[in-house]
Amino acid sequence: MLTLYRLEGCPYCEIVVDRLEELGVDYESVWVEGLHSKRDAVRRVSGQRQVPVIVDDDVGVTMAESERILEFLERSYA
């Protein structure tokens, strides 16, 4: 299962969502707080508070930064 940590209105998150949908990848969204100081859920899984972050349990990958995530999706799901 792939989990996407995202923030409402985040353009980088939306780019990742669009690509996941284009590739037909099933994922679960975890919505995080707008304030960095309140993003404890994403910090627990990734060590930082920036979004987007994906966690792919099937391959054991946790990754931040939309460009890196898009490259990973292309390699793994395209």
HUURWO-V873836 format. One record per backbone hydrogen bond with DSSP energy under -0.5 kcal/mol. CO is the residue of the C=O (numbers start at 1). NH is the residue of the N-H. Records with the same first field share a line. If there is no record, write none. Layout:
CO = NH  NH
This chain:
1 = 57
2 = 28
3 = 5  55
4 = 6  30
5 = 52  53
6 = 32
7 = 10
9 = 11
10 = 14
11 = 15
12 = 16
13 = 17
14 = 18
15 = 19
16 = 20
17 = 21
18 = 22
19 = 23
20 = 24  25
21 = 24
26 = 2
28 = 4
29 = 31
30 = 6
35 = 38
36 = 39
38 = 40
39 = 43
40 = 44
41 = 45
42 = 46  48
43 = 47
52 = 65
53 = 5
54 = 63
55 = 3  57
56 = 59  60  61
61 = 56
63 = 54
65 = 69
66 = 70
67 = 71
68 = 72
69 = 73
70 = 74
71 = 75
72 = 76
73 = 77  78
74 = 78
